[in-house]
Amino acid sequence: MDRPIDVLNNAKGKRILVRLKNNSQISGVLMALDLHLNMWLDDAQETKDGETTKLGTVLIRGDTIVMASPAEQ
């Protein structure tokens, strides 16, 4: 059985969905992550309060993440 970190590690190069403590949601292509769940996403976009903003390449600090999941299986 895979650990949650293994599921995200297997999602490298694929689109993932990340929900943050500030109630925003970011989707993007996972390029890298570490054991603290710091994540580097390409082609990222943020959705907050019904508005979507293109962000490009972002680094998300792991301690701001509430939930992360592969967007496609």
Number of C-alpha atoms within 10 A of each C-alpha: 5 8 8 10 15 10 13 20 16 12 20 17 14 17 20 21 19 20 18 17 11 10 12 16 20 23 23 25 21 24 17 17 19 11 8 10 17 16 20 19 26 20 14 21 19 19 15 12 8 7 8 13 11 13 15 12 15 16 14 17 14 15 11 14 19 13 11 18 16 20 14 9 8
